[in-house]
Amino acid sequence: MKKEALIDYIECGREIEFKYKGKMYSITYSPADMDDFISFCEFYKEPTNVTTIDDLLEVSRDGVTVLKMWESLSENDMWIY
């Protein structure tokens, strides 16, 4: 998937779930007045919260960034709410 699609989903406030190498992950945008943040986590694990999309794209799990995970996905690997 394209980086621009992920950015668009986040900017629209969509909740994103995806499967990467057998593990499930989520990305959510949580506007809370002045403390907006984007949360990324593997299901049932501690989330990583960042304040910008650029920071999100650089978050790494098991040596792979969120951007690299996203770019490797097909439409069958993700669910957008």
N, C-alpha and C positions, 0 to 999 in steps of 0.2 A: 504494500500500500504506500501511497505517496505521503510525504511529510505534510504537505499542504492540507490533505484531508484530515489528518490528526489535529492540526492547528484549528481548522474550521470546526470540528466537533467540540473541541475544548472551548473555543470562543463562543459557541452557541449554548454552552452549558450542558452538553450531552454527557451521559454516563457511558463509559466504554469498558467492555469486558473482552478479554481475548485469551486465546490459548497459544502458548509458545513452548515448544519442546515438552509437551505433556503437563505443563503447569498453567494454572489459571491466574490471570492478573486483572486488575481494574485501575482505571483512571477516572477520577471525579474532580469536578470543579466546585469549590465551596465558597460562594460569596458570603461574606459575613461583615457587612459594612466596610470598615477600613482594613480588615484583615483577610482579604481574599487569598485563597491558596488552592493549589492543585495537589491532589493526593494520588500517589501511585503505590500499589502494593500487590504482592502475591497473596492470593486468597488465604485468609486466616493467619497472616503474618503482620508484623508491625509496619504501618505505612511510612512512606517518605513524603513529607510535605514540602513543597517549593512554592515560590511566589511568581515565577515566570515560566512560560512555555520553554524558553531556551534552557533554563535550569532543568526542567523535566526531561528534555531530550538527552541530557547528559547523565541522568541517573543511571547507575549500572547495577545489574544483578547477574551474578555468576559470570562476570567479565564481559557482559554484553549490555550496551546502552539501550534505553527505551527506544531511541530512534532506530537502531539496528533491528531490534525486535519487530517494531512496527513495519519497517520496510520489507521484512521477510514474510509478512502475513498475507494470506489470501482472504477473500470475503467469507469463506467458510470457517475461518479461525476467529471471527470477531462478532460481537453483539453490541449494537448501539441503541441506547434508550433515550 
